[in-house]
Amino acid sequence: MMTSQEVLSTYESMVELTEQMVAAASSSDWDRLVVLETRCAGHVEALRQNEAKVELNGDSRLRKVQCIKKLLDDDRKIRDLTMPWMTQLSALINNTGTQRRLAAAYGAV
């Protein structure tokens, strides 16, 4: 079971990771982004398993809310940065699939 300090520390670590994720996405460092996202997912799972048992009061609760707002803001930034890349990747995959179907149907030219 986590203590209230461990819960806050986990949220603060997630904020640091998402800030690094924004930087990685900004520089198109997709490999680094994946590594950071995996680390962040580990923190999310730890909170999912343990946080419900921990009560936060006053300043601790406020700090948690601030962390969540920052996480959501960083998530939006990451999505804004990755969506164009995901659209390009999807188009490339669809184009490759179309080319294969055409080649299979009509043969290579």
Phi, psi and omega in degrees: 000143181270151171273169178298323178294322178294322177298309179298318179299321178295316177298318180294324176295321178295322177298316178299318180295317182291329174296319177293326178294320177299315179297318180296316179294323179297327180260012180057034177268078188293325179297315178296320179301317180296317179299314180294321179296322178296318177296318179297319179299326176297320177293319179300316180295320178298318178294318181302321183279336190236338190292325184301336182275355186249130176260132177250139181238154170046243184299324180296316179296318179298317179297320178298316179299317178298319178297315180298318178299318179294319178299316179294321178295314178297320178301317178298317179298317180297316178298317179299325181279328185268338183299316177300320179295318179296323177296317177297317180297316179299316179297318179297315179297315180296320179297317180296319178296320178295318179298319179295318180295319178295317179296321179292323183282321187245355182082160179288141180265000000 
